[in-house]
Every structure is written in C-alpha cells, then in structure tokens.
Amino acid sequence: MVVLKKVKASTLMETLVATVLIIVVFMIASMTLNNLFASSIKNDTRAIDTHLNELQYLYLNEKLTLPYRDDFSSWRISIEVVEDKLSNNIVFNAINRNTNKTVEIYILEN
C-alpha cells in the first residue's frame, strides 16, 4: 500500500503577499507600456510628412504660389523663399501647436 505524504500548504498571509507582488508587477508593466504607446503616438509625424510631400509636388509642378501658409489639423505650415548669396532655398516648415515639434524640408534652387 502506498503511503501518501502530507503536502504543506501555504498560509493566508503568504498567499496575500504573493498576490500583492503579482499585482504590483502588472501595474508597473502596464504603466510602462502606456508610456511607450503615448510617446509613439505623440511623436508620429507620418501625416504631416505626407502632406509636406504633397505640397512639394505642387510647388515643383508650379501649382503653388509662395509665400504659402496653411493649417493642417494641429500643424501650422509655412513655405518661404530664403535667399542665399549663391542660390534661393525653399523652406517647408511645419510646427505642431500642441507639442512645438518642428518638421523642416529644404529644396535648393539655382
């Protein structure tokens, strides 16, 4: 006949401490993921990059008059001619009103 050994069970206090530790680990992990997702959404500039590329296309095909100013969702867009000693430069500038993030594109003309 097989004799079963008695398994020692954990106390209620040990179970509560383990539960609290697991909850704390999950809270820290969720806060970290939340910060990562928020910063990736905040720093996303794909929409304004696409719009600036469209404006470049319009400028290169002479469909856009300079100086140009526009608002695109939360971005303030300006296109200006900056004169240099040797050439004229076209500056496409977009500034986000909420985060003050700036996206600039330069076109060199002779």
Protein Blocks (a to p, Z undefined) as FASTA:
>chain_A
ZZddddddddfklmmmmmmmmmmmmmmmmmmmmmmmmmmmmmpcklmmmmmmmmmmmmmn
opaccdddddehjaccdddddddfkbccdddddddfklopacddddddZZ
